[in-house]
């Protein structure tokens, strides 16, 4: 309920902008009215103007409107130590939303958060599950992390793709010299 009120107030602020309001303000009002594309346009304009706080707000709103890539970028804002200490709890929530929407980078980052124990004690099974989903979504780094966990005996091989299958997925579309 609080989120809805805050988002409504922010949208109202943009709607009440003066007649000669910039394109970013117009995109911002469309964003808070539910237009994902306008959110991404406003985020891009705010980022170009080096207004990272506004950019973060717009990309977060796009994520709330189920734009999977926006969830990844919004989470990266929160995980980054740009302003004070990173907020890994909010970042994890946004990565989870992105992963649920099948954004492979979000699944990869969730795996890292779980493996490294940035919020809770390390959970290798959860980390492996996220890496496996990332790999299934054709993210080569997800496959690499899963291989490392299997080889490092952090997780059992049972119920996981074989190392040969994972390696083949990493090497797909690459020259033989790039894959050993």
Buried (B, 14 or more C-beta within 10 A) or exposed (E): EEEEEEBEEBBEEBBEBEEEBEEBBBBBBBBBEEBBEBBBBBBBBBBEEEBBEBBBBBBBBBBBBEBBBBBBBBBBBBBEEEEEEBBBEBBBBBBBBBBBBEBBBBBBBBBBBBBEEBEEEEBBEBBBBBBBBBBBBEBBBBBBBBBEBBEEEBBEEEEBBEEEEBBEBBBEEEEEEEEE
